[in-house]
């Protein structure tokens, strides 16, 4: 009973943390998706230089720990040039996470585009469509259905990676939980915190299942 | 004026030579059927005409305009991309596997290219699409998605989709090879109607009955070359080439 009361008392703080966690996840993966469309098209480009740049980007962001990328954006960039100082912690996290997510989504989008039957490109070409029209009207819309499951996965992974921002003192769920733990010297706060993560994950899962159904009408 | 003229076309996949000096001229309103065993280069030849396959050597003219000219893998002539795109719009293509756009309804499949490539208004594109779908007997399927149609119906939509761009030449790449036997007839009858309406057509086919009945000229390809060509009577009743005689025997004995 006492535990339940404690949990209720902690709820407002945890919910405030959840707001940060959710916003950061949504914003980062959304930005990542936009970046990744260009990266994916770039990686499939005929131009060697564009291909090399996009590949290097993906290699870098997938090949180094997200935690280090976050540290570097927040602490490292100002040292290179004070003009690059980002005082807003949320903004710093968003930049690091968005760039990182772009690299992971790039591979998702590239795989989805390349899974579209070659005949679709040929039919578009035979009808006189140029590359841009073919991508915009024919290929990308068909890729969306195949993107949904892995992008849903990316959201859920990012949700938990977002807990790393506690190290730059951004008050997400994990940071809030740690503060409550140290101020009350009780570790039971992890129970409602984990439940909160599960609830958010469940919501993401439901939304993506719905989306998948909606885009499956023609398959 | 010829509709399509090719001179000395050579193409290869890696080290394998698929086309070896193919020359063929197709006149307006002519229906040419290309027959031959698989691997003879029939489809590859057809695809070079629409730039779906690169050539290494030879010239391709469409309506007497030179579109491609290569000598031993080296490009000898470059037409401005806009002119080339405009000329290629005169060539429509129907594929063996239909290649309809699965995320679009039947009507949208037929409207999408005229609206986006020819910048037709939606109303005009719709009117034309309805007219064409009626012509291929699918007016009642306009709002269906392709996956709800039989193979024969899908192929008829694909024909309507190609016709919506108002091409002067239609290429058919084994249009009935992926169909169940009972669905072949409906597609062939649409094609026959098209031929009677005066469309210039090149048809790669295994349907000997269609070639005999509809073609003005039958071309027999073997090993990347045109081995024999002539009227259906000449080809089917009095074949000269030994390979053609063998081929016809094997086709008829099936």
Interface residues (C-beta under 8 A of the other chain):
Chain A: X117 X119 X120 X122 X123 X125 X126 X127 X128 X129 X130 X133 X137 X138 X141 X142 X145 X217 X218 X219
Chain B: X50 X51 X52 X85 X88 X89 X91 X92 X93 X95 X97 X99 X100 X101 X102 X103 X112 X113 X116 X117 X118 X145 X146 X147 X158 X161 X162 X165
